[in-house]
Amino acid sequence: MKQTTLIAAKDIKKNWYIVDAAGQNVGRLSTEVARILRGKHKVDFTPHMNNGDHVIIINAEQVLFTGKKESDKTYYHHSMHPGGLRRRTVAVQRELDATKILERSIRLMLPKNVQGRNQFRALHVFVGENHPYAAQKPEVLTFVKKGDNK
């Protein structure tokens, strides 16, 4: 009989990856990053263990939306007080804080529990090329764009 081997918490090795968001589609980039944060790309993936890796995203302000989402898509926030609904389009959000666009997209793709919150802490999004994690020696990740068969 074959036994399923489970990885112990002490055996988990977390890698660091860096992704350049310039010219990438928000949704396609977010799904790949969420998969890496969860650890689903690893052979020893276990749903109840946090064996995902750290992901650094640079150039968050250069991420792309398809169609007219730049002007039509709206982010909502409510303070739970009367008249407390706040709306922002993507264009306004990009001017105020471009990192929130990717953070929100990726956070909503992670589990809605303690495990998902812990996995979200391994995401680091930055505007521009500079980031403080050069000492971690992150590997560069490139994703194949739709239509590229190479």
TORSEGU-823917 format. One record per atom (N, C-alpha, C): x, y, z. Coordinates in steps of 0.001 Angstrom, whole numbers, padded with zeros to 6 digits, always signed. Each point is the difference from the previous one (the first is absolute). Layout:
XYZ;...
***
This chain:
+000844-001173+000000;-000844+001173+000000;+000890+001237+000000;-000394+000987-000767;+000765+001237-000076;-000456+000965+001081;+000961+000674+000571;-000284+000969+001048;+000129+001415-000553;-000862+000886+000430;+000113+001407-000352;+000939+000660+000989;+001049+000590-000512;+000936+000673+000888;-000396+001460+000144;-000042+000457+001223;-000310+001390+000281;+001279+000709+000419;+000158+001202-000446;+001187+000772+000334;-000162+000600+001394;+001070-000011+000755;-000015+000594+001335;+000313+001491-000120;-000429+000760+000979;+000210+001452-000030;+001486+000352-000015;+000819-000805+000634;+001438+000293+000023;+000676-000277-001334;-000629-000775-000868;+000580-000345-001303;-000398+000961-001113;-000844+000964+000295;-000463+000940-001024;+001112+000989-000323;+000323+000100-001279;+001007+000946-000464;-000703+001038-000861;+000104+001258+000399;-000665+001076-000724;+001002+000692-000921;-000335+000048-001280;+000827+000676-000994;-000528+001415-000223;+000817+000833-000607;-000385+001366-000332;-000009+000145-001514;-001061+000587-000532;-000137+000240-001429;-000281+001472-000240;+000446+000503-001148;-000275+001378-000387;-000699-000016-001348;-001052+000818-000120;-000808+000068-001215;-000066+001450-000452;+000235+000224-001290;-000138+001332-000574;-001410+000111-000576;-000810+000897+000550;-001400+000127-000401;-000184+000893-001224;+001065+000575-000524;-000117+000908-001146;-000546-000753-001205;-001118+000477-000530;-000595-000592-001187;-000785-001271+000252;-000194-000394+001244;-000737-001214+000334;-001472+000324+000258;-000867-000934-000338;-001424+000119+000276;-000229-000272+001486;-000837+000790+000645;-000217-000105+001452;-000495-001384+000411;-001029-000494-000648;-000586-001281+000393;+000919-001176-000214;+000667-000039-001132;+000896-001119-000296;+001209+000006+000930;+000524+001169+000281;+001123+000111+000928;-000432-000402+001407;-001174+000439+000410;-000489-000286+001355;-000213-001485+000232;-000527-000719-000984;-000228-001433+000199;+001307-000756+000154;+001003+000355-000774;+001289-000675+000111;+000686+000310+001336;-000074+001262+000424;+000621+000376+001273;-000734-000660+001163;-001323-000058-000045;-000772-000652+001066;+000344-001491+000085;+000231-000633-001134;+000380-001417-000029;+001347-000205+000696;+000937+000909-000226;+001318-000110+000627;-000088+000301+001493;-000800+000999+000392;-000163+000322+001418;-000602-001164+000775;-000907-000733-000618;-000613-001150+000658;+000915-001203+000038;+000945-000089-000939;+000905-001140-000049;-000488-001105-000913;-000980+000279-000855;-000558-001025-000869;+000955-000418-001113;+001064+000757-000208;+000976-000354-001023;+001010-001030+000512;-000050-000312+001277;+000942-000937+000596;-000569-001416+000001;+000900-000959-000036;-000411-001399+000007;-000623-000373+001338;+000493+000589+001079;-000472-000349+001335;-001092+000946+000499;-000855+000494-000891;-001097+000895+000399;-000935-000724+000951;-000290+000639+001113;-000957-000499+000976;-000934+001149+000340;-001318-000164-000202;-000923+001119+000181;+000006+000618+001393;+000261-000792+001041;-000072+000535+001358;+001333+000546+000502;+001042+000007-000841;+001309+000522+000387;+000330+001214-000863;+000696+000959+000580;+000420+001176-000758;+001402-000270-000552;+000065-000652-001164;+001296-000278-000603;+000206+000802-001283;-000689+001132-000102;+000175+000883-001148;+001284+000802+000108;+000333+000699-001075;+001234+000769-000065;-000290+001492+000077;+001052+000788+000165;-000109+001453-000008;+000061+000499-001440;-000817+001000-000317;-000017+000578-001344;+000156+001507+000116;+000953+000547-000759;+000219+001435-000088;-000489+000437-001378;-000885+000979-000039;-000493+000530-001277;+000511+001422-000140;+000692+000273-001107;+000498+001347-000266;-000758+000590-001187;+000076+001298-000161;-000687+000741-001078;-001512-000217+000030;-000592+000074+001173;-001440-000224+000144;-000824+001059-000723;+000562+001182-000203;-000752+001068-000659;-000140-000241-001497;+000745-000953-000582;-000032-000245-001437;-000834-001217-000377;-000798-000495+000926;-000849-001147-000267;-001135+000410-000933;-000480-000928-000825;-000995+000325-001025;-001376-000573+000322;-001015+000691-000480;-001374-000475+000025;-000478-000119-001437;-000846-000978-000281;-000532-000147-001348;-001280+000810-000142;-000318+000350-001216;-001242+000712-000279;-000035+001379+000620;-001192+000381+000494;-000192+001324+000589;+000004-000051+001529;+000647-001017+000563;-000008-000140+001462;+000708+001147+000700;+000960+000613-000659;+000733+001120+000602;-000957+001111+000435;-001054+000232-000771;-000942+001068+000339;-001315-000527+000577;-000362-001252-000305;-001303-000522+000418;+000035-000800+001308;+001087-000692+000265;+000075-000823+001213;+000063+000894+001231;-000780-000334+001022;-000080+000816+001206;+000293-000841+001224;+000833+000531+000881;+000272-000624+001293;-000894+000676+001036;-000658-000806+000843;-000908+000518+001006;+000560-000250+001396;-000246+000946+000888;+000346-000142+001411;-001087+000692+000811;-000473-000641+001061;-001038+000585+000829;+000482+000057+001443;-000176+001136+000652;+000437+000179+001380;-001018-000546+001011;-001114-000509-000487;-001088-000536+000818;-000745+001093+000774;+000168+001231-000402;-000780+001107+000530;-000913+000513-001108;-001102+000632+000342;-000885+000516-001045;+000734+000961-000934;-000139-000233-001278;+000668+000834-000997;+001480-000292-000133;+000437-001161+000487;+001428-000303+000041;+000532-000769-001197;-000772-000096-001096;+000463-000728-001182;+000998+000855-000776;+001166-000562-000288;+001023+000693-000767;+000284-000789-001270;+000100+000691-001124;+000263-000638-001289;+001260+000589-000612;+000785-000869-000647;+001179+000447-000745;+000105-000810-001274;+000298+000664-001094;+000273-000730-001235;+001451-000479+000032;+000343-000844-000945;+001363-000515-000080;+000986+001129-000249;-000379+000955-000852;+000900+001110-000314;+000315+000828+001246;-001008+000259+000826;+000208+000765+001230;+000836-000804+000987;-000296-001289+000134;+000755-000856+000926;+001461-000106-000425;+000248-000044-001294;+001375-000093-000494;+000799+001250+000380;-000652+001168-000038;+000675+001239+000385;+000265+000055+001505;-000970-000456+000802;+000145+000069+001455;+000983-001045+000532;-000228-001261-000332;+000874-001082+000455;-000167-001191-000936;+000926-000144-000936;-000101-001044-001023;+000198-001400+000577;+000647-000120+001151;+000232-001327+000570;-001304-000644+000471;-000964+000804+000389;-001267-000535+000523;-000784-000760-001065;+000189+000348-001271;-000710-000690-001080;+000397-001472-000008;+001294-000275-000020;+000463-001388-000021;-000229-000695+001332;+000201+000705+001097;-000189-000623+001312;-001436-000483+000179;-000945+000827-000399;-001405-000381+000142;-000345-001182-000904;+000490+000049-001226;-000283-001066-000946;+000542-001340+000490;+001200+000010+000534;+000626-001242+000472;-000625-000456+001310;-000287+000935+000900;-000585-000363+001293;-001340-000709-000180;-000793+000436-000959;-001308-000617-000218;+000106-001388-000633;+001164-000376-000506;+000210-001329-000572;+000551-000992+001019;+000342+000462+001178;+000508-000869+001058;-001154-000453+000889;+000182-001065+000788;-001061-000454+000897;-000400+001077+000998;-001272+000017+000358;-000512+000998+000943;+000038-000574+001417;+001205-000253+000492;+000173-000528+001342;+001389+000389+000511;+000407-000538+001135;+001289+000339+000589;+001141-000373-000946;-000128-001135-000662;+001031-000441-000936;+000194+001000-001137;-001105+000508-000537;+000078+000982-001077;+000624+001306+000456;-000288+000419+001224;+000600+001225+000523;+001503-000164+000188;+000426-001168+000460;+001430-000259+000143;+000697-000056-001356;-000646-000573-000990;+000582-000075-001340;+000088+001385-000628;-000968+000866+000281;+000003+001347-000566;+001165+000823+000545;+000459-000307+001206;+001137+000727+000585;+001292-000245-000770;+000047-001035-000821;+001200-000307-000779;+000014+000746-001329;-000985+000867-000234;-000057+000796-001221;+000566+001385+000273;+000886+000461-000882;+000638+001305+000142;-000119+000712-001344;-000792+001076-000058;-000257+000710-001248;+000620+001391+000082;+000693+000402-001077;+000689+001290-000022;-000250+000736-001312;-000049+001321+000099;-000055+000862-001169;+001442+000267-000408;+000317-000217-001257;+001366+000209-000471;+000846-001253+000143;+001285+000153-000302;+000926-001131-000026;+000616-000317+001365;+000044+000955+000907;+000713-000166+001259;-000824-000763+001027;+000690-000883+000749;-000625-000729+001101;+001075-000334+001021;-000376-000163+001272;+000994-000231+001053;+000376-001469+000210;-000386-000909-000909;+000220-001423+000208;+001095-000582-000894;+000954+000819-000402;+001086-000484-000857;+000869-001026+000726;+000092+000086+001318;+000820-000932+000775;-000564-001422-000022;-001282-000149-000334;-000615-001327-000053;+000353-000744-001278;+000618+000706-000963;+000376-000554-001306;-001191-000686-000679;-001050+000781-000333;-001191-000606-000599;+000253-000470-001435;-000656-001105-000359;+000031-000510-001376;-000978+000807-000839;+000349+000254-001249;-000881+000742-000896;-001019-000966-000593;-001272+000340+000102;-001073-000798-000582;-000539+000707-001229;-000180-000730-001078;-000645+000545-001188;-001170-000907-000343;-001105+000608-000350;-001190-000746-000361;-000233+000129-001495;-000458-001076-000621;-000279+000029-001424;-001306+000731-000205;+000031+001015-000872;-001207+000758-000285;-000899-000779-000934;-001285+000262+000052;-000966-000680-000855;+000342+000307-001455;+000037-001032-000808;+000336+000169-001409;+001448-000315-000305;+000855-000018+001028;+001402-000362-000194;+000121-001522+000130;+000408-000646-001039;+000136-001462+000021;+001418-000445+000254;+000879+000912+000355;+001407-000350+000208;+000273-000349+001426;
***
